[in-house]
Amino acid sequence: MSNNSDYICKIRKHIPKEAYRELCIKLDAESEEKCNKIKELKLKNIYATVILSLFLGIFGADRFYAGDIRLGIGKLALGIIGYLFGGFGTVGFALQLLSYVWWIEDIFFSYRLSRKRNAEKIYSILSEK
């Protein structure tokens, strides 16, 4: 096993399972320069993403951390508007309900989202010419 494959083994939990084997093969074939760039990457911590989603996800903190700024703003706006209009009948209730559904959904999918973003970062460096 090469030094590059050792690195992929270290970050295995931070990338999708499907990408693991492919990245091992690609890294072994790449130049040392690209491999060093990949090793210098700041990968998102999957556990931090889940914790942010759990405690601050209603405000979009998990999306901001993952790099989805537009969705983070949308989630934040929906949460604020839902709270502001919460006492005003069905529209406020529907907005709050939608905000909660999005929050709960993101709690379960933030783990995968973080791993996917990490793999995308690595693939982007590998695809550079």
VMD Tcl script that draws the C-alpha trace (Angstrom):
set ca {
  {0.00 0.00 0.00}
  {1.43 3.37 -0.97}
  {1.65 6.51 1.13}
  {-1.28 7.99 -0.81}
  {-3.50 5.00 -0.06}
  {-2.53 5.31 3.60}
  {-3.84 8.85 3.55}
  {-7.16 7.75 2.05}
  {-7.40 5.11 4.78}
  {-7.00 7.86 7.39}
  {-9.81 9.96 5.90}
  {-12.00 6.99 4.98}
  {-14.81 8.01 7.35}
  {-14.91 11.50 5.79}
  {-15.68 10.33 2.23}
  {-18.53 8.21 0.82}
  {-18.01 4.46 0.85}
  {-18.62 4.29 -2.89}
  {-15.76 6.72 -3.58}
  {-13.20 5.03 -1.34}
  {-11.92 2.33 -3.69}
  {-11.94 4.60 -6.73}
  {-9.98 7.28 -4.89}
  {-7.38 4.74 -3.74}
  {-6.77 3.68 -7.35}
  {-6.70 7.24 -8.69}
  {-4.37 8.51 -5.99}
  {-1.86 5.74 -6.61}
  {-1.72 6.81 -10.26}
  {-1.41 10.56 -9.58}
  {1.63 12.77 -9.27}
  {3.08 13.57 -5.89}
  {2.15 17.25 -6.38}
  {-1.57 16.53 -6.67}
  {-1.46 14.11 -3.77}
  {0.18 16.77 -1.61}
  {-2.57 19.24 -2.58}
  {-5.18 16.70 -1.51}
  {-3.42 16.11 1.79}
  {-3.48 19.86 2.47}
  {-7.26 20.08 1.95}
  {-9.43 21.16 4.85}
  {-12.11 18.49 4.85}
  {-15.39 19.03 6.65}
  {-15.77 17.14 9.89}
  {-18.79 14.88 9.51}
  {-19.51 14.86 13.22}
  {-19.45 18.66 13.42}
  {-21.95 18.75 10.57}
  {-24.32 16.41 12.39}
  {-24.01 18.32 15.67}
  {-24.62 21.63 13.91}
  {-27.61 20.11 12.16}
  {-29.02 18.77 15.39}
  {-28.67 21.91 17.50}
  {-28.57 24.82 15.01}
  {-29.97 23.21 11.88}
  {-33.27 25.02 12.20}
  {-31.29 28.20 11.42}
  {-29.32 26.67 8.53}
  {-25.98 26.41 10.34}
  {-25.37 22.93 8.92}
  {-25.88 24.18 5.37}
  {-23.58 27.15 5.90}
  {-20.88 24.84 7.29}
  {-21.25 22.43 4.37}
  {-20.84 25.29 1.90}
  {-24.45 25.48 0.71}
  {-24.78 29.22 1.34}
  {-27.97 29.68 -0.71}
  {-29.75 26.79 0.98}
  {-28.49 28.03 4.35}
  {-29.98 31.46 3.68}
  {-33.23 29.85 2.52}
  {-33.42 27.67 5.59}
  {-32.65 30.62 7.87}
  {-35.24 32.81 6.16}
  {-37.87 30.09 6.31}
  {-37.20 29.56 10.00}
  {-37.40 33.26 10.82}
  {-40.52 33.86 8.71}
  {-42.16 30.77 10.19}
  {-41.50 32.04 13.72}
  {-42.66 35.57 12.93}
  {-45.91 34.44 11.35}
  {-46.42 31.38 13.54}
  {-49.34 32.86 15.39}
  {-51.13 34.05 12.27}
  {-53.17 31.06 11.24}
  {-52.52 28.40 8.66}
  {-49.85 30.23 6.64}
  {-47.61 30.69 9.67}
  {-48.26 27.13 10.80}
  {-47.45 25.77 7.33}
  {-44.19 27.73 7.21}
  {-43.19 26.49 10.65}
  {-44.07 22.92 9.73}
  {-42.04 23.16 6.53}
  {-39.11 24.56 8.49}
  {-39.26 21.69 10.99}
  {-39.55 19.05 8.27}
  {-36.52 20.50 6.47}
  {-34.58 20.58 9.75}
  {-35.39 16.96 10.63}
  {-34.58 15.82 7.10}
  {-31.21 17.57 7.25}
  {-30.37 15.93 10.57}
  {-30.48 12.58 8.82}
  {-28.81 13.65 5.56}
  {-26.14 16.07 6.83}
  {-23.77 13.15 7.46}
  {-23.95 12.08 3.80}
  {-23.84 15.66 2.56}
  {-20.58 16.34 4.38}
  {-18.97 13.16 3.06}
  {-20.11 13.96 -0.48}
  {-18.67 17.50 -0.30}
  {-15.33 16.11 0.89}
  {-15.18 13.68 -2.02}
  {-16.09 16.48 -4.45}
  {-13.15 18.53 -3.17}
  {-10.77 15.62 -3.75}
  {-12.19 14.88 -7.21}
  {-11.86 18.53 -8.21}
  {-8.13 18.44 -7.48}
  {-7.76 15.13 -9.30}
  {-9.49 16.53 -12.38}
  {-7.18 19.56 -12.57}
  {-4.78 19.52 -15.47}
}
mol new
graphics top color blue
foreach p $ca { graphics top sphere $p radius 0.5 }
foreach p [lrange $ca 0 end-1] q [lrange $ca 1 end] { graphics top cylinder $p $q radius 0.2 }
display resetview
